[in-house]
């Protein structure tokens, strides 16, 4: 329950619309997850692949990749049977220090030919997994911020 007080109903409504309507809403349909994945992939040509993962169970809701990713990494199909579970496990291990440093917002690993990013979106109960070109500045908050806005814009439903 929110403990904020407002001088008018208009301010209260604005607060509810901007903060609480989005909270705890996740991509519960494959259509929403597909839209998010398509939007992310088309937003930046340096993003090679994207997965939308349900945070509670590790189910992969949507996966999209560029042909260059499939060719370059010899990937024959989108999706992985255990990828979502591994993402949840990785986040859990990293969050063992959350009492000291706070909850992880992103996990970034650097590999020979790419970087992997796992972005936590707790207000939507999803994780966004990305494969990006090695040259991408994965520590630039710009990528994460754009993805978070895209997720929010996709998931906010008119009432």
N, C-alpha and C positions, 0 to 999 in steps of 0.2 A: 504494500500500500504506500502511496506517495504521501509525504508529509508536508508538501509545499502549500502555501496559502497564496491566494491571488486576490487582487483588488476588484476584479470584475469577472463575469462569466465568460467574456470574450477571451481574457487572458488564460483562464482555466481551460477553455476549449482548445485554444492554440497549443497549450502545453500538452494536453492529452493527445491531440492530433500529431504533434511533432515527436513526442517522446514515447508515450505508452501504446499507441496503436501499432507501432512497429515491434515493440518488445515481445519476445517469445513467439514470434510468428516465423515459422520455417517454411521452406519450400516443400509443401506437402503433396504437390502433384508433380508428375514428371514434366508436365508442360511448363511449370514455373522454372524448374531446374534446367530444362532445355533452353528456355529463354535466357536465363542467367549465363549459361555456358556459351551460347551463341554470342551474347553481348560482350562477354569478356574476351572471347577469341577475336571478335571483330574490332575491339577497342584498341588493340596494340599488335602490330605484326611481329613483334618480338616474343609474344606469347605463343608457344608451340603447341601446348596442350593444356586442357583444364578439366578438372573433375569437381563436381559438387557432391559433398558427402554429408549425410545425416550424422550429426554429432553424437547423438545418444546411442545409436546402434551400429554405426559404421557402414550403413547401406550407401552404395554409390547411386545417387539420384540421376546424375547425367555425366557424360564424358564426351568431350569433343577434342579433336586434334587436327592439325594441318597435315597435308600430305607430306610436306617436308619433314615433319616429325616421324611419320610412319616410315618414310624412306630412309632417313638418316639413322634411325635407331632400330630398323628392321622390326617394327611393330606391325603385326598383321591384323589386329582388331582393337577397337576402343574398349576400355574397361579391363578390370582385373578382379578376379574373384576375392582376393584378400586385401586389396589396396585400401579400402575404407577402414578395415579393422587395423591394418598397420598404421594408418594415419592417426587413429584414435590412440593406439598404443604409444606412438611416438610423442604425441601431445601429452599424454599422461606422464611419461618419463620426464619430459622437459618441465612439466608443471609440478614436479616434486619440490621445486624450490620456490613455488609461488608465494609462500608465506614470507619469504625474504624479498623477492624481486617483483612480485605481482604475477598475474596470469600471463602466459606467453601470448603475444599478439600475432607473431609469425615465427615460423621455423624455416631457416634457409640453409640448404646444403649445396656445396659447390662440387661439381663433378667434372670429368675431363671435357665433355662437350656441351654441358648445360648447367643450369642451376635449377634446383627444385625449391619451391616455396609452398608452405602450408600456412594459410591464413585462417585464423580463428574468427568466426563471426558469432559470438555468443548470443547477441540479441536476436539472431535468426535461427539459432540451433543448427548451424551448418559449418562445415569447413570447406575452404576452397583450395584445392591442390593445383599448382601450376608447374609447368615445365617451361622455362624461359631460356632464351639464348644466353650463352655464357657471358657475352658482353654487356648484358643488362645490369644496371646498378640496382640490385635487389634490395639494397638498404635504403633506397629512396622511398619515402612514405607515399609518394605520388601514385605508384601502382596500387598499393593497398587501399588508399583513399578512394581512387576511382572505382575500384571493384566494390568497395563497401557502398558507395553511392548507387552504383548500378544494381546491386542486390536489393537495397532499400527501395529504389524506384520500381523494381520489378515486383517486389513482394507487398508493397503497400496497396491495399485494395480500397477503392472508393466505397464509402458507406452510405 
